[in-house]
Amino acid sequence: MLGKILWLIVAGSALFVYYDASEHNIRHKRDESGFSNADPALWAFFVLILWIIFFPLYLINRSRLIEKAKLSPKEPLPLRQLWFVVFFAIFLFSLYFAFIYEGPRDSSEVSVSPTHQQYQSTPRQTTQFNASDKSIATNGNFIIAANKILNSSSSAIWQAAQSVSPANVTKSPYSSIGKLYKLNGQVYKVEEFPPTPNLSGQWAEVLLLVNNPNSPTGTTTVSFFYNGDINQVNANTYIICAGYFIGTYESQNALGGTVEGLVLVGNVFRSQ
């Protein structure tokens, strides 16, 4: 996220320098020398490749360059400037797709949801959450939480759940296991689970993107195992879900890195 912001600052600065220099008739003079004797396009290029030096340098010399430009008649930009503008636009466009655009937020590019194997796993012979293992692939907490949900009303779960930020949960995942939490985010996928002999009722997985300033991507994926009618849950809507936190899972993002998702099991949500 910080890298994206810095890139936007650099690109915006380069565009400002190009526009400002063009509007004030700052041009390259053939009878003068020096690094500040440059066309708008060259100034913008310098700012783009070495912002920390050339952007402050332009601002420091701006008044002097403008006063000097007033002594010369208004000149049209040379033809080579048009080619540079085209190149500059293509360059910005390519960098946008390389560093900023993340593509559609679906399960294959943002994160991979927990496997349905957890939903169909054999119940553990206990009603206590396993707080010594945060991975839902091995801790067996899903069935425990699901059985608790089946024996609880949605109003009771909603009232008992506490609002929490994903940053706090990822910071203390072990002590958070088994607690009732509320998380709010944007739904980007809803998928119904097939029937299983281990659990009754209708179950589905609702994947959400929850804002998390401590995450490198600015968001955290939450997998909400929901017991209820999914006809009321739609993609690209914002909801607050409530349920038992049962652990985390790891998957790869679009860039090949590893991300950690959070998992809640519940039977109630509210639209924002």
C-alpha positions in Angstrom: 0.0 0.0 0.0 2.8 2.5 0.9 4.6 1.7 -2.4 1.4 2.4 -4.3 1.0 5.8 -2.6 4.6 6.7 -3.2 4.3 5.8 -6.9 1.2 7.9 -7.3 3.1 10.9 -5.7 6.0 10.5 -8.1 3.7 10.1 -11.2 1.6 13.1 -10.1 4.7 15.2 -9.5 6.0 14.4 -13.0 2.7 15.3 -14.6 2.5 18.6 -12.6 6.1 19.5 -13.7 5.3 18.9 -17.3 2.0 20.9 -17.2 3.5 23.7 -15.2 6.6 24.1 -17.4 4.5 23.9 -20.6 2.1 26.6 -19.3 4.9 29.0 -18.3 6.8 28.6 -21.6 9.8 27.0 -20.0 11.8 25.8 -23.0 15.3 24.5 -23.9 17.5 27.4 -25.1 20.1 26.5 -27.7 22.4 29.3 -26.7 22.4 28.3 -23.0 23.8 25.4 -21.0 23.2 23.8 -17.7 21.0 21.0 -16.4 18.1 23.4 -15.7 18.0 24.4 -19.3 15.4 21.7 -20.3 12.1 21.3 -22.0 9.0 20.4 -20.0 9.2 16.8 -21.1 12.8 16.4 -20.0 12.0 18.0 -16.6 9.1 15.5 -16.2 11.4 12.6 -17.1 14.0 13.6 -14.6 11.3 13.9 -11.9 10.0 10.5 -12.8 13.3 8.6 -12.6 14.8 10.5 -9.7 12.0 12.3 -7.9 13.9 12.9 -4.6 16.4 15.2 -6.4 14.7 16.7 -9.4 11.3 17.5 -8.0 12.7 19.7 -5.2 15.2 21.1 -7.7 12.4 22.2 -10.1 10.4 23.8 -7.2 13.5 25.7 -6.1 14.3 27.0 -9.6 10.7 27.4 -10.7 10.5 31.2 -10.1 13.8 31.8 -11.9 12.8 29.7 -14.8 9.4 31.4 -15.1 11.0 34.9 -15.0 13.5 33.9 -17.7 10.7 32.4 -19.8 8.8 35.7 -19.7 11.7 37.3 -21.6 11.1 35.0 -24.6 8.1 34.9 -26.9 5.6 32.1 -26.4 6.9 29.1 -28.3 5.0 26.0 -29.4 6.3 22.7 -28.0 8.7 21.0 -30.5 7.4 17.9 -32.3 9.6 15.6 -30.3 7.6 16.6 -27.2 4.5 14.9 -28.7 6.4 11.6 -29.0 7.6 11.9 -25.4 4.0 12.5 -24.2 2.9 9.3 -26.0 5.9 7.4 -24.5 5.2 8.9 -21.1 1.5 7.8 -21.2 2.4 4.3 -22.2 5.1 4.2 -19.5 2.6 5.3 -16.8 0.0 2.8 -18.1 2.4 -0.1 -17.9 3.5 0.8 -14.4 -0.1 1.0 -13.3 -0.7 -2.6 -14.4 2.6 -3.7 -13.0 2.4 -2.2 -9.5 -1.1 -0.9 -8.8 -3.8 -2.8 -10.7 -4.5 -6.1 -8.9 -7.1 -7.5 -11.3 -10.5 -8.9 -10.4 -10.9 -9.9 -6.8 -11.8 -13.5 -7.0 -10.8 -16.6 -5.2 -8.0 -17.5 -7.7 -6.3 -14.1 -7.6 -6.9 -12.6 -4.2 -6.7 -15.7 -2.1 -7.8 -19.3 -2.0 -10.6 -20.2 0.4 -10.3 -22.9 3.0 -11.0 -26.3 1.5 -14.4 -28.0 1.7 -12.5 -30.8 3.4 -12.9 -28.9 6.7 -16.6 -28.8 6.2 -16.8 -32.5 5.6 -14.2 -33.5 8.2 -14.9 -36.0 11.0 -15.9 -34.4 14.3 -13.4 -34.4 17.1 -14.6 -36.1 20.3 -14.5 -32.8 22.3 -16.4 -29.6 22.7 -13.4 -27.5 23.5 -11.6 -25.4 20.9 -8.0 -26.3 20.1 -6.2 -23.0 20.9 -2.7 -24.5 20.5 -3.0 -24.7 16.7 -4.1 -21.7 14.6 -4.3 -23.5 11.3 -7.8 -24.6 10.4 -6.4 -27.3 8.2 -5.3 -29.2 11.3 -6.9 -27.8 14.5 -10.4 -29.4 14.0 -12.2 -26.3 15.3 -14.7 -26.0 12.4 -16.9 -28.8 13.5 -16.8 -27.7 17.1 -17.9 -24.2 16.1 -20.5 -25.4 13.7 -22.2 -27.5 16.4 -22.2 -24.6 18.7 -23.8 -22.5 16.0 -26.5 -25.1 15.3 -27.4 -25.0 19.0 -27.5 -21.2 19.3 -30.0 -18.6 18.0 -28.8 -15.9 15.6 -29.9 -13.2 18.0 -27.8 -14.7 20.8 -24.7 -15.0 18.6 -25.1 -11.4 17.4 -25.5 -10.0 21.0 -22.6 -12.0 22.3 -20.2 -11.2 19.5 -17.7 -8.3 20.0 -16.6 -6.0 17.2 -12.9 -6.4 16.4 -10.4 -5.3 13.8 -8.6 -7.9 11.7 -5.3 -6.4 12.9 -6.0 -7.4 16.5 -7.0 -10.9 15.5 -3.9 -11.5 13.3 -1.7 -10.2 16.1 -3.2 -12.6 18.7 -4.7 -15.5 16.9 -4.2 -18.2 19.6 -5.9 -16.2 22.3 -8.7 -15.3 19.9 -9.7 -18.8 19.0 -13.2 -19.7 20.2 -14.3 -16.1 20.8 -17.3 -14.6 19.2 -16.4 -11.7 16.9 -17.9 -9.3 14.5 -16.1 -8.3 11.3 -17.3 -6.0 8.5 -16.1 -6.1 4.9 -17.0 -6.4 1.2 -18.4 -9.7 -0.1 -16.6 -10.9 -3.2 -17.7 -14.5 -3.4 -20.6 -16.7 -2.0 -20.6 -20.5 -2.5 -23.0 -23.0 -1.1 -21.7 -26.2 0.4 -23.1 -29.6 -0.5 -25.0 -31.6 2.1 -22.9 -33.5 4.7 -23.9 -36.1 7.2 -21.9 -34.4 9.9 -23.9 -31.2 10.0 -27.5 -30.2 9.4 -28.9 -27.1 7.8 -27.8 -25.0 4.8 -24.1 -24.0 4.9 -22.1 -21.7 2.6 -18.8 -19.9 2.5 -18.9 -16.1 2.2 -15.5 -14.6 1.4 -15.0 -11.0 2.4 -12.3 -8.4 2.0 -11.8 -6.5 5.3 -9.8 -3.3 5.6 -6.5 -3.9 7.5 -4.0 -1.0 7.5 -1.4 -3.4 8.9 -1.6 -5.7 5.9 0.8 -5.1 3.0 -2.2 -5.2 0.6 -4.4 -3.0 2.9 -7.0 -5.8 3.3 -7.4 -9.2 5.0 -9.5 -12.0 3.5 -12.1 -13.4 5.9 -13.8 -16.7 5.2 -17.2 -16.7 6.9 -18.7 -20.2 7.2 -22.4 -19.2 7.3 -25.3 -21.3 8.4 -28.4 -19.8 6.9 -30.2 -18.5 3.8 -27.5 -17.3 1.3 -30.1 -15.7 -1.0 -29.7 -12.6 1.2 -26.0 -12.4 0.6 -24.7 -10.8 -2.6 -21.3 -10.1 -4.0 -20.0 -6.6 -3.9 -22.1 -5.7 -0.9 -20.8 -4.7 2.6 -21.9 -6.8 5.6 -21.1 -7.3 9.2 -20.7 -11.0 10.0 -20.7 -12.5 13.5 -19.4 -15.9 14.6 -16.7 -18.0 16.3 -13.2 -17.3 15.3 -11.6 -20.7 14.7 -8.2 -20.0 13.2 -6.3 -18.9 10.1 -5.3 -20.3 6.7 -2.5 -19.5 4.3 -2.8 -19.1 0.5 -1.0 -17.5 -2.4 -2.0 -14.1 -3.8 -1.9 -12.9 -7.4 1.8 -12.0 -7.1 2.9 -15.4 -5.7 3.3 -14.2 -2.1 1.7 -15.8 0.9 -1.3 -14.2 2.6 -3.1 -15.2 5.8 -6.9 -15.3 6.0 -9.2 -15.4 9.0 -12.0 -17.8 9.5 -15.3 -17.2 11.3 -18.2 -19.7 11.8 -21.6 -18.1 12.4 -25.3 -17.9 11.6 -25.9 -14.2 11.4 -24.9 -11.1 9.4 -26.2 -7.5 8.9 -26.0 -5.4 5.8 -24.1 -2.1 6.1 
